[in-house]
Amino acid sequence: MLSKSRKIQLASAVLLTVSLMVLIPVYAWFANQKKAAEMFKVEYPNSLYINAAHREDRVYFDLAGININEYKIDSVTKEPVVDGSGDPIKISKMAYVFAVSGSNTNNFVLQIGHTTNNQFTYTVYEATQKATSAEAMTLADNNSDLIVRYKQHAGSHTENSIQITYDPIVESDTSELFYVRNATSLPGNYLNPGGTSGTAANTGNYYTKTYGDNTNVQTYAVPLYWQSNSIPVASITDSNKNFVKYFILEVTWDRDQQSSIEDKETDIIYFSVKRVN
């Protein structure tokens, strides 16, 4: 039979052993974190963002409801566009500007996923930002159809405050900017086309990652994935290895096809980027 004092000593020894078992991994974890911190001081940190025009918060990349019966307004003059008879022309597309920016990146992949309820066509173009409509019209060879006008919002960089020397952010600026799209679209392809044009495959890896083994999914709710690989940025980085590239997403539609769709639905579209090297 152990004496009371012996029991206390033994209990203390067991407690100390347990404490050491806990403390050693914790110390090792802190040691590893210190090494990681030291490594990050040597290796330049990477960052990659998707934002609205001029790197503003994503809320301003507003793809709200599209009314295909609206009438066309010139993006530069803001005047209604009319045909040869003076009648207003209905819109045939909508265009939205977004930015991909970051640091220490040479190339990245851009992917878009979208459902197909409304049978819209989504096309991405690289774009150039200009400060005035005159500069934009010169670059666009006086074709205002290639230009998207964008009004900045004060205090709109809460998600991405990265500064780029050739394209600085001024938080108080509410002036307008003009984005001129390239004549040709960004190269890319759909990764999971379905058997019917404009729909996604209801089998395969992309379907499984989205819906698992659920086979009771409406055809137009299966997302199509479009991807453009290895978009280069090396030529536009600044001295701090920061960069920004601007893009225009154009949404177009077939008017005859749209007239046959009685019930308009909501489509979901999302964007993702991945650094390649």
C-alpha positions as CSV (number, residue, x, y, z in Angstrom):
1,M,0.0,0.0,0.0
2,L,1.5,3.4,-1.1
3,S,1.6,6.1,1.5
4,K,-0.3,9.4,0.9
5,S,2.9,11.3,0.1
6,R,4.0,8.6,-2.3
7,K,0.7,8.8,-4.1
8,I,1.1,12.5,-4.5
9,Q,4.6,12.2,-5.9
10,L,3.5,9.5,-8.4
11,A,0.5,11.6,-9.5
12,S,2.8,14.6,-10.0
13,A,5.1,12.5,-12.1
14,V,2.3,11.3,-14.3
15,L,1.0,14.8,-14.7
16,L,4.4,16.1,-15.6
17,T,4.8,13.3,-18.2
18,V,1.4,14.2,-19.7
19,S,2.3,17.9,-19.7
20,L,5.6,17.2,-21.5
21,M,3.7,15.1,-24.1
22,V,1.5,18.1,-24.8
23,L,4.2,20.7,-24.7
24,I,6.7,19.1,-27.0
25,P,4.3,19.0,-30.0
26,V,3.2,22.6,-29.3
27,Y,6.8,23.7,-29.2
28,A,7.5,21.9,-32.4
29,W,4.5,23.6,-34.0
30,F,5.8,27.0,-33.0
31,A,9.2,26.1,-34.3
32,N,7.8,25.1,-37.6
33,Q,5.8,28.3,-37.8
34,K,8.9,30.3,-37.2
35,K,10.7,28.5,-40.0
36,A,7.7,29.1,-42.3
37,A,7.8,32.8,-41.5
38,E,11.4,33.0,-42.3
39,M,10.8,31.3,-45.6
40,F,8.1,33.8,-46.5
41,K,10.5,36.6,-46.0
42,V,12.7,35.1,-48.7
43,E,9.9,33.9,-51.0
44,Y,7.8,36.7,-52.3
45,P,4.1,36.1,-51.3
46,N,1.6,35.4,-54.0
47,S,-1.8,36.9,-54.4
48,L,-4.5,36.7,-57.1
49,Y,-7.8,38.6,-57.1
50,I,-11.0,38.8,-59.3
51,N,-12.8,42.1,-58.9
52,A,-14.9,44.6,-60.8
53,A,-13.5,47.2,-63.1
54,H,-10.5,49.1,-61.8
55,R,-10.2,46.4,-59.1
56,E,-13.3,47.6,-57.2
57,D,-15.2,45.2,-54.9
58,R,-17.0,42.4,-56.6
59,V,-20.4,43.8,-55.7
60,Y,-19.8,46.3,-58.6
61,F,-19.4,43.5,-61.1
62,D,-23.2,43.6,-61.3
63,L,-24.8,41.0,-63.6
64,A,-28.3,41.9,-62.6
65,G,-31.4,41.0,-64.6
66,I,-30.9,41.4,-68.4
67,N,-33.9,42.9,-70.2
68,I,-33.5,41.9,-73.8
69,N,-36.2,44.3,-74.8
70,E,-34.3,47.4,-73.7
71,Y,-33.1,49.8,-76.4
72,K,-29.5,50.4,-77.3
73,I,-27.6,53.4,-75.8
74,D,-24.3,54.5,-77.2
75,S,-21.6,53.7,-74.6
76,V,-19.7,56.9,-75.3
77,T,-22.3,59.6,-76.1
78,K,-25.1,58.0,-73.9
79,E,-27.5,58.8,-76.7
80,P,-30.1,56.3,-78.0
81,V,-28.9,54.4,-81.1
82,V,-31.3,54.4,-84.0
83,D,-31.6,52.7,-87.4
84,G,-31.7,54.3,-90.8
85,S,-35.4,55.2,-90.3
86,G,-34.7,56.8,-87.0
87,D,-36.3,54.0,-85.0
88,P,-34.6,52.8,-81.8
89,I,-32.7,49.6,-81.9
90,K,-33.1,46.9,-79.3
91,I,-30.0,45.7,-77.5
92,S,-28.3,42.5,-78.7
93,K,-25.8,42.2,-75.9
94,M,-24.7,43.3,-72.5
95,A,-21.1,43.8,-71.5
96,Y,-19.4,43.8,-68.1
97,V,-15.9,44.6,-67.0
98,F,-13.9,42.6,-64.5
99,A,-10.3,42.6,-63.4
100,V,-7.7,39.9,-62.5
101,S,-4.8,41.3,-60.5
102,G,-2.1,40.0,-58.2
103,S,1.6,39.6,-57.6
104,N,4.5,37.3,-58.4
105,T,2.5,35.6,-61.2
106,N,3.6,34.8,-64.7
107,N,0.6,33.0,-66.0
108,F,-2.9,32.2,-64.8
109,V,-5.9,30.1,-65.8
110,L,-9.4,31.7,-66.0
111,Q,-12.4,29.5,-65.6
112,I,-16.1,30.4,-65.9
113,G,-19.0,28.2,-64.8
114,H,-22.6,28.9,-65.6
115,T,-26.0,27.3,-65.8
116,T,-27.9,27.4,-69.1
117,N,-31.5,28.3,-68.3
118,N,-31.7,31.3,-70.5
119,Q,-29.5,30.0,-73.3
120,F,-27.2,33.0,-73.3
121,T,-23.8,33.0,-74.9
122,Y,-20.9,34.2,-72.8
123,T,-17.7,35.5,-74.5
124,V,-14.6,36.9,-72.8
125,Y,-12.3,39.6,-74.3
126,E,-9.2,41.2,-73.0
127,A,-9.7,44.9,-72.5
128,T,-7.6,48.1,-72.2
129,Q,-8.5,50.8,-69.7
130,K,-8.6,54.4,-70.8
131,A,-9.2,57.5,-68.8
132,T,-11.2,59.5,-71.4
133,S,-13.7,58.7,-74.1
134,A,-11.5,60.3,-76.7
135,E,-8.6,57.9,-75.9
136,A,-11.0,55.0,-76.0
137,M,-12.5,56.0,-79.3
138,T,-9.0,56.3,-80.8
139,L,-8.1,52.9,-79.7
140,A,-11.4,51.4,-80.8
141,D,-11.1,53.0,-84.3
142,N,-14.2,55.1,-83.5
143,N,-16.3,51.9,-82.9
144,S,-18.2,52.6,-79.7
145,D,-19.5,49.0,-79.7
146,L,-16.1,47.9,-78.5
147,I,-16.2,50.3,-75.5
148,V,-17.7,49.8,-72.0
149,R,-18.2,52.9,-69.9
150,Y,-17.7,52.5,-66.1
151,K,-18.3,55.0,-63.2
152,Q,-16.0,54.4,-60.3
153,H,-17.2,54.2,-56.7
154,A,-15.6,55.9,-53.7
155,G,-14.2,53.6,-51.0
156,S,-14.7,50.6,-53.2
157,H,-11.5,48.6,-52.6
158,T,-12.1,46.8,-49.3
159,E,-11.4,43.4,-50.9
160,N,-8.3,44.3,-52.9
161,S,-6.2,47.2,-52.0
162,I,-3.1,46.2,-54.0
163,Q,-1.4,49.2,-55.6
164,I,0.0,49.0,-59.1
165,T,2.3,51.8,-60.2
166,Y,1.0,52.1,-63.7
167,D,-2.7,51.9,-62.6
168,P,-3.0,53.4,-59.1
169,I,-6.1,53.3,-56.9
170,V,-7.5,56.7,-55.6
171,E,-10.2,55.8,-53.1
172,S,-12.0,59.1,-53.5
173,D,-12.2,59.0,-57.3
174,T,-15.7,58.7,-58.8
175,S,-14.8,59.7,-62.4
176,E,-15.6,57.5,-65.4
177,L,-13.3,55.0,-67.1
178,F,-13.6,53.5,-70.5
179,Y,-12.7,49.9,-71.4
180,V,-11.9,48.9,-75.0
181,R,-12.2,45.2,-75.8
182,N,-9.9,43.4,-78.2
183,A,-11.3,42.6,-81.6
184,T,-10.9,38.9,-81.0
185,S,-12.1,36.9,-78.0
186,L,-9.9,35.3,-75.4
187,P,-9.0,31.8,-76.5
188,G,-10.6,29.0,-74.5
189,N,-13.0,26.1,-74.7
190,Y,-15.8,24.4,-72.9
191,L,-14.7,21.4,-70.8
192,N,-18.0,19.5,-70.5
193,P,-20.3,20.2,-73.5
194,G,-23.5,18.2,-73.6
195,G,-25.1,16.4,-76.5
196,T,-27.4,19.3,-77.2
197,S,-25.9,22.7,-78.1
198,G,-25.8,25.1,-75.2
199,T,-26.1,22.5,-72.5
200,A,-23.6,20.6,-70.2
201,A,-22.9,16.9,-70.1
202,N,-25.0,15.1,-67.5
203,T,-22.3,12.5,-66.9
204,G,-18.5,12.6,-66.3
205,N,-16.1,14.1,-63.9
206,Y,-17.5,17.7,-63.9
207,Y,-21.1,16.5,-63.3
208,T,-20.0,14.2,-60.5
209,K,-18.1,17.0,-58.8
210,T,-21.1,19.2,-58.9
211,Y,-24.0,16.8,-58.1
212,G,-22.4,13.5,-57.0
213,D,-24.6,10.5,-57.8
214,N,-27.8,12.6,-58.0
215,T,-29.2,11.9,-61.4
216,N,-32.5,13.8,-60.9
217,V,-31.2,17.2,-62.1
218,Q,-32.9,19.5,-64.6
219,T,-30.9,19.7,-67.9
220,Y,-30.3,23.5,-67.8
221,A,-29.2,23.5,-64.1
222,V,-26.1,21.5,-64.9
223,P,-23.2,24.1,-65.2
224,L,-21.1,24.4,-68.3
225,Y,-17.4,25.1,-67.5
226,W,-15.4,27.3,-69.9
227,Q,-11.6,27.7,-69.4
228,S,-8.8,29.7,-70.9
229,N,-5.3,28.4,-70.1
230,S,-2.0,30.1,-69.3
231,I,-2.9,33.8,-69.7
232,P,0.4,35.6,-69.6
233,V,1.1,38.7,-67.4
234,A,4.9,39.0,-67.4
235,S,5.0,42.0,-69.8
236,I,2.6,44.1,-67.6
237,T,4.0,43.7,-64.1
238,D,5.4,46.7,-62.3
239,S,8.6,47.0,-60.3
240,N,6.9,45.3,-57.3
241,K,5.8,42.4,-59.4
242,N,2.2,43.5,-59.3
243,F,-0.1,43.3,-62.3
244,V,-3.7,43.8,-63.5
245,K,-5.4,42.6,-66.5
246,Y,-8.9,43.8,-67.6
247,F,-11.5,41.7,-69.3
248,I,-15.0,42.3,-70.8
249,L,-17.6,39.6,-70.5
250,E,-20.2,39.9,-73.3
251,V,-23.6,38.2,-72.9
252,T,-25.4,37.7,-76.2
253,W,-28.5,35.9,-77.3
254,D,-30.5,34.7,-80.2
255,R,-33.7,36.9,-80.4
256,D,-35.8,34.2,-82.1
257,Q,-34.7,31.6,-79.5
258,Q,-35.5,34.0,-76.7
259,S,-39.0,34.7,-78.0
260,S,-39.7,31.0,-77.7
261,I,-38.7,30.9,-74.0
262,E,-41.8,31.9,-72.1
263,D,-40.6,31.5,-68.5
264,K,-37.4,33.3,-67.8
265,E,-35.1,31.7,-65.2
266,T,-32.2,32.8,-63.1
267,D,-28.7,31.7,-64.3
268,I,-25.8,31.4,-62.0
269,I,-22.3,32.4,-63.2
270,Y,-19.1,32.4,-61.3
271,F,-15.4,33.1,-62.1
272,S,-12.2,31.5,-60.7
273,V,-8.6,32.0,-61.4
274,K,-5.5,29.9,-60.6
275,R,-1.9,30.8,-60.8
276,V,0.1,28.6,-63.1
277,N,3.6,29.8,-62.4
